[in-house]
Each structure stands twice: as structure tokens, then as C-alpha cells.
């Protein structure tokens, strides 16, 4: 096999934090690699180094190697969607006939048709492939090697993501069984120690009685008890060391911590209609309709997903509900005031970047004590001072989405609009978002292209936009 990239003791830092330590690995021609890990673990930075966007002497490329890199894209263009811009950039990258193709979250923003096309293209790409992705369908169909960044170490696994996850689960079960066995040993050891101490106490009392009766006391049983205490102490210390070692091993495995969200509800959500669109048409320019004759009703606890191709008008429908003045609309739109709509986009624009998590929640719920604020953030797995007391612009993507949802839970709006919130999220944080949405008491309207994510939601209705027409999708 021809070696095309050599990585020799690469160390990757972000500020004072060390993300990757002494990583050495070779990349071979035709290899198909996915870099996975939690948000903020250093995946995109590692990809940029491999793409020579960031120079590092630890990475050496074969002479004459032709590479093409497509970075992560943000969907912030009003004239062209993120999916459309990604397809353009990918076409330019492929036009150079690269030996190695490097893609950062390539399936973000893509509608279902384009996601299927991307997977098909990548499966037939003849060169080497290195991608950063959290897309389970892509991971299971397009790569055969995983680089998992976790706690500063890169674990290399040959196989599909589903195989890797299964192996991790088996390791976790085995380690947890060892922990249970150690706990049982500790209980048994503790009981033995208590019995020896009781025997020593009885012996001491007998000895004291013997002195009173002018008999010579025995010290054998007391010496035996001291030896038992020393042995038991050594055993306890040995078992503590074993548990610490197992704890370290568990930290290197996917141990997904569950989130238990709490919602502050001054009033229960109404079951009555809160959104009513009657014969609504939307355009950005006169005579260039994007959506036409839209009829939609959402009640106060409805869970609704909105599907459609890139550029079909999904986000524009959100803008209409938010009374965006850049739109031209006709027809009747009955919706809550924008101040009573919670809008979460994938850029978390609802969070003031200079404010800390504690500041943001205190502003939303000024009646809460500091302890109540910390308890609320804790339920969204935001616990450490370095997570809740620093400006949120320094938080990772996973921390930002959990903070965004914590703000919603602190004061649930009349309607929640979620625009591609699953983009860029690691697999663990996606599970957290699913848990929150499936427990959310109010109404939400969600835009999402990720089939596996949508399939796990407890939805009331699925709508789809086709050729400017909104229609309810049948099962």
C-alpha cells in the first residue's frame, strides 16, 4: 500500500488546552477515514492540518500529492442556501481530480436528495477520503477507518461506525461489571474487618475482666485483629487503585451522560391554535413567488417538522412567522408576537457572546437565586465554572446548543422555531437535543434534513414544501 501522508507525534493545542497529544499515523492511498469526537475536541483543526490549511511539521505529504479541501459552511446567504454553496464548492474540488479529498461536515445543509447523492458520490470516489462528520448514515456507508479524538488521545479503529459503537458498548459493559465486582469485594472486605474488630473488642473486654480477676490477659487475638486491619487496609487501597484505573478506561469510552431537562412553566401550553396561515404567498422580489397559497395551523402543543429541498423556502416561512421585513407576503398570518417566539438557528444567535451562561439565565429569570440558576444549568449538563462563568463565545458547539435550550426551558415561548439545529452536533449532543425536544411541553416547528434524527422525534405532523406548495406528508 502506498503511503501518502505521514503524521509523526502531532500535538494539537487550543490556547492552554491540549486537544491531541503525540498522535502518529500513516494515511495510505485509497483509505477512507472519518474523524469523529465530541464538539470542541479538535476534529476540524486536525483536518485543516492534513489539508495544509494550517502548517505543522508533524504532518508530511507525499511529493506531488494533489489534495482538495472543502471546509464547513455556514448557511447565512439569502440568495443561495448552504447546501447549494456546498455543492458548488464540492464540484470545484472534484474538478482538480484530487488524490485525497478532505471534507468538513459535508452533509450539513443538504436536503435528503442531495445527501443520498453525496453518499453515492463518496462511495465511488477512487482517491483517499478524509472527512469530519457526525452523520451516522455517511459514517456507516462511506468510510472504513475511524479516528476518534477523545481526552487528548486518537483511537484508530478499522471498520464501520456501528461496529465501533458495538465494541465500545461491550467494553463499557465489561468495565462496569468489573466495578460491580469490586464493590462486592469491598463490601465483603469491610464486613470481614468489622468482624475482626468486634472479635478484638470482645477479646479486650475479656482481657480487662481477667486483669480485674488477677488473670494474665491474652494479646493474641488483638495482634491478629491488627494484622487483619493491615491486610484489609491493603486490600481496600488495592481495590481503590483498580477502580481508579477502570474509571480512566471508562473515560476513554462513549459513556453518554443523560440529560434530564426541567421546564419553567408559569402557564401550561394551550391546546388552541397559535399559528394560522391562510392562503399565504411569500416572495423576496415582486412576481417571483417562493411559496404560494400556504395553509397551516399549529396548536399550542403540536410538534411539527418541515421538510423540503435546499432553497425551497423553509427558512423563509420561519422569517414570515417572525415578521421579517425583507419578505413580501400576502394572505393572512396569525402568529405570536416575535418576542413570544423562540428562534434557534444553528449559529445560536439568541446568545449574547460576551455574556456567561449564568448572566444569560439570570436575565431571563431574574427572580431565580444563583443556586437555582446553577441547578437549572446543571440539568443541561453545564456544571463547571469554566462552562458557566466565562463568555459564551468561548463555549463549544455542544455547550452552546445545550445553553440555547436551557434558555428556552427557563421561559418557554408560545412557539419554538428550530432551524437545522442538529447540524454540527456530535452524536452525544444530538441525543441530548432529542431528549429535550421529546420532553418539550409546548409547540415547535423544526427544519431538519437528517432522517435518523427526525425518525426519533415524537412528532404530530410532517409537512413538506414541493415546487412552492406546502402539503402534509402522509406516512
Buried (B, 14 or more C-beta within 10 A) or exposed (E): EEEBBBBEEBEBEEEEEEBBBEBEBEBEBBBBBBBBBBBBBBBBBBBBBBBBEEEBEBBEBBEEBEBBBBBBBBBEEEEEBBBBBBBEBBEEBBEEEBBBBBBBBBBBBBBBEBBEEBBEBBEEBEBBBBBBBBBBBBBBBBBBBBBBBBEBEBBEBEEBBEEBBEEBEEBBEEBEEBBEEBEEBBEEBEEBBEEBBEBBEEBBEEBEEEEEEEEEEEEEBBEBBEEBBEBBEEBBEEBEEBBEEBEEBBEBBBEEEEBEBBBEEEEEBEEEEBBBBEEBBBBBEEEEBBBBBBBBBBBBBBBBBBBBBBBBBBBBBBBBBBEBEEBBBEBEBEBBEEEEBBBBBBBBEBBEEEBBBBBBBBEBBEEBEEEBBBEBBBBBBBEEEEBBEBBBEBBBBBBBBBBBBBBBBBBBBBBBBBBBBBBBBBBBBBBBBBBBBEBBEBBBBBBBBBEEBBEBBEBEBBBBBEEBEBEEEEE
